[in-house]
């Protein structure tokens, strides 16, 4: 599984579970490691965490823009 797949999978899981999203916000590294079941090297886990945060932010902004266009 590559980093892009891990990010996509993690975002899907986090967006569908509010408690998981809260857990990710408190401790993103531990949450990603638990969700993937893989102990990634620090540089890889940081890329995944940054990618998940970016995707969550982009999705949130997209939702807000959708509200304004309606």
C-alpha positions as CSV (number, residue, x, y, z in Angstrom):
1,X,0.0,0.0,0.0
2,X,1.5,3.4,-0.9
3,X,1.1,6.6,0.9
4,X,-1.6,8.0,-1.3
5,X,-3.7,4.9,-0.7
6,X,-3.1,5.1,3.0
7,X,-4.2,8.8,3.0
8,X,-7.3,8.0,1.0
9,X,-8.3,5.1,3.2
10,X,-7.6,7.1,6.4
11,X,-9.6,10.1,5.2
12,X,-12.6,7.8,4.4
13,X,-12.5,6.2,7.8
14,X,-12.1,9.5,9.7
15,X,-14.8,11.4,7.8
16,X,-17.3,8.6,8.5
17,X,-16.7,8.5,12.3
18,X,-16.8,11.7,14.5
19,X,-15.1,10.0,17.4
20,X,-12.3,8.9,15.1
21,X,-12.0,12.4,13.8
22,X,-11.7,13.8,17.3
23,X,-9.0,11.2,18.1
24,X,-7.1,12.1,14.9
25,X,-7.2,15.8,15.9
26,X,-5.7,15.0,19.4
27,X,-3.1,12.5,18.3
28,X,-2.8,12.1,14.5
29,X,0.3,9.9,14.4
30,X,-1.1,7.3,16.8
31,X,-4.5,7.3,15.1
32,X,-3.0,6.8,11.6
33,X,-0.9,4.0,12.9
34,X,-3.9,2.3,14.5
35,X,-6.0,2.7,11.4
36,X,-3.4,1.3,9.1
37,X,-2.1,-1.4,11.4
38,X,1.4,-0.5,10.1
39,X,4.2,1.1,12.0
40,X,5.5,3.5,9.4
41,X,8.9,5.3,9.5
42,X,8.6,8.8,10.9
43,X,9.1,10.5,7.6
44,X,6.3,8.4,6.0
45,X,3.9,8.8,8.9
46,X,4.4,12.6,8.8
47,X,3.6,12.6,5.1
48,X,0.4,10.6,5.7
49,X,-0.7,12.9,8.6
50,X,0.0,16.0,6.5
51,X,-1.9,14.5,3.6
52,X,-4.9,13.5,5.7
53,X,-5.0,17.0,7.3
54,X,-4.8,18.6,3.8
55,X,-7.6,16.4,2.4
56,X,-9.8,17.0,5.4
57,X,-9.3,20.8,5.1
58,X,-10.0,20.7,1.3
59,X,-13.2,18.6,1.9
60,X,-14.3,21.0,4.6
61,X,-13.7,24.0,2.3
62,X,-15.5,22.3,-0.6
63,X,-18.5,21.8,1.6
64,X,-18.5,25.4,2.7
65,X,-18.3,26.6,-0.9
66,X,-21.2,24.3,-1.8
67,X,-23.3,26.0,0.8
68,X,-22.6,29.4,-0.6
69,X,-23.3,28.5,-4.2
70,X,-26.8,27.2,-3.4
